[in-house]
């Protein structure tokens, strides 16, 4: 039995990646391990952390949009 093909939201994925990479570059320039910023989708707060030796990004919005990313 096959499942129906799901449509991928490429604009949403691109927005999450762009926000995450921009936030990571700002955090690296300022030497921060934790930061908060305004979510471009819902206006909530994005909380971000750089973890590990390679500064992997963990971010999530606490608003209602559900934007999150783990690098």
C-alpha positions in Angstrom: 0.0 0.0 0.0 1.4 3.4 -1.0 1.1 6.6 0.8 0.2 9.9 -1.0 3.1 12.1 -1.9 3.5 15.0 0.4 4.1 18.5 -1.0 7.3 20.0 0.3 7.2 23.7 1.4 10.4 24.9 -0.1 9.8 28.5 0.7 9.3 27.7 4.3 12.5 25.6 4.4 14.4 28.4 2.7 13.2 30.9 5.2 14.2 28.7 8.2 17.7 28.1 6.7 18.2 31.8 5.9 17.1 32.9 9.4 19.3 30.2 11.0 22.4 30.9 9.0 22.1 34.7 9.5 21.6 34.2 13.3 24.6 31.9 13.5 26.9 34.3 11.6 25.8 37.2 13.9 26.4 35.0 17.0 29.9 34.0 15.8 30.9 37.6 15.0 29.8 38.7 18.5 31.3 35.7 20.2 27.9 34.6 21.7 26.9 31.0 22.6 23.2 31.9 23.3 21.0 34.6 21.7 17.4 35.6 21.1 15.9 37.5 18.2 12.5 38.3 16.7 10.9 35.6 14.6 10.3 36.8 11.0 7.2 34.6 10.7 5.1 35.3 13.8 6.9 38.0 15.8 7.7 35.6 18.6 11.1 35.1 20.1 13.7 32.7 18.5 16.0 31.3 21.1 19.3 30.0 19.7 22.3 28.1 21.1 25.7 27.2 19.6 26.7 23.9 20.9 29.7 21.6 20.7 33.2 22.2 19.4 31.9 22.9 15.9 29.3 25.4 17.1 26.2 23.6 15.8 23.1 25.7 15.8 20.0 24.8 17.8 17.1 27.2 17.4 13.4 27.3 18.1 10.6 29.9 18.1 8.4 30.1 21.2 5.6 31.8 19.2 3.0 29.8 17.4 4.7 29.3 14.0 6.8 26.3 15.0 10.0 27.4 13.4 12.9 25.3 14.6 16.2 24.1 13.3 19.1 21.9 14.5 22.3 21.9 12.5 
